[in-house]
């Protein structure tokens, strides 16, 4: 693999020269990276929380059934 140093401004200029579809691919890749980062942070926060021992599977099933019986 060849490594070429590039400044942020050079990268931005290169992206601006791409065709619209190619720019969209770059944008999607950046969004995907941000989403992964956000998802990782959310999962870490979720797993850092203590478990909710006062909630059973039966409680969840009962709540789901109650919601499903409500008129829309």
C-alpha positions as a printed NumPy array, in Angstrom:
array([[  0.   ,   0.   ,   0.   ],
       [  1.197,   3.485,  -0.85 ],
       [  0.781,   6.267,   1.684],
       [  0.577,   9.859,   0.463],
       [  0.333,  12.698,   2.971],
       [ -2.591,  15.011,   2.237],
       [ -3.975,  18.015,   4.042],
       [ -7.611,  18.402,   4.932],
       [ -7.958,  21.216,   2.394],
       [ -6.478,  18.995,  -0.338],
       [ -8.919,  16.241,   0.579],
       [-11.853,  18.641,   0.457],
       [-10.742,  19.936,  -2.946],
       [-10.412,  16.368,  -4.242],
       [-13.911,  15.502,  -3.012],
       [-15.31 ,  18.61 ,  -4.701],
       [-13.905,  17.387,  -8.019],
       [-15.797,  14.091,  -7.793],
       [-18.988,  13.379,  -9.681],
       [-22.183,  13.866,  -7.632],
       [-22.69 ,  10.113,  -7.187],
       [-19.108,   9.702,  -5.974],
       [-19.529,  12.627,  -3.538],
       [-22.66 ,  10.927,  -2.245],
       [-20.632,   7.769,  -1.619],
       [-18.082,   9.767,   0.382],
       [-20.882,  11.446,   2.35 ],
       [-22.526,   8.099,   3.072],
       [-19.231,   6.659,   4.288],
       [-18.776,   9.596,   6.679],
       [-22.352,   9.308,   7.947],
       [-21.881,   5.576,   8.456],
       [-18.78 ,   6.227,  10.562],
       [-20.678,   8.743,  12.71 ],
       [-23.618,   6.374,  13.133],
       [-21.322,   3.545,  14.194],
       [-19.639,   5.852,  16.686],
       [-22.995,   7.019,  18.072],
       [-24.298,   3.454,  18.255],
       [-21.173,   2.268,  20.057],
       [-21.5  ,   5.079,  22.612],
       [-25.194,   4.301,  23.109],
       [-24.521,   0.6  ,  23.621],
       [-21.73 ,   1.338,  26.078],
       [-24.055,   3.621,  28.037],
       [-26.82 ,   1.025,  27.972],
       [-24.581,  -1.767,  29.233],
       [-23.198,   0.5  ,  31.959],
       [-26.691,   0.768,  33.466],
       [-27.598,  -1.671,  36.241],
       [-30.095,  -4.332,  35.189],
       [-33.758,  -3.684,  35.884],
       [-34.423,  -6.598,  38.228],
       [-37.932,  -5.426,  39.031],
       [-39.151,  -6.088,  35.475],
       [-39.898,  -9.671,  34.444],
       [-40.595, -11.216,  31.068],
       [-44.18 , -11.766,  32.204],
       [-44.509,  -8.03 ,  32.91 ],
       [-43.289,  -7.237,  29.412],
       [-45.654,  -9.742,  27.777],
       [-48.593,  -8.378,  29.797],
       [-47.767,  -4.812,  28.754],
       [-47.458,  -5.782,  25.082],
       [-50.825,  -7.552,  25.233],
       [-52.454,  -4.535,  26.902],
       [-51.106,  -2.154,  24.258],
       [-52.216,  -4.436,  21.429],
       [-55.767,  -4.479,  22.822],
       [-56.036,  -0.687,  22.816],
       [-57.919,   0.829,  19.885],
       [-55.757,   2.628,  17.355]])
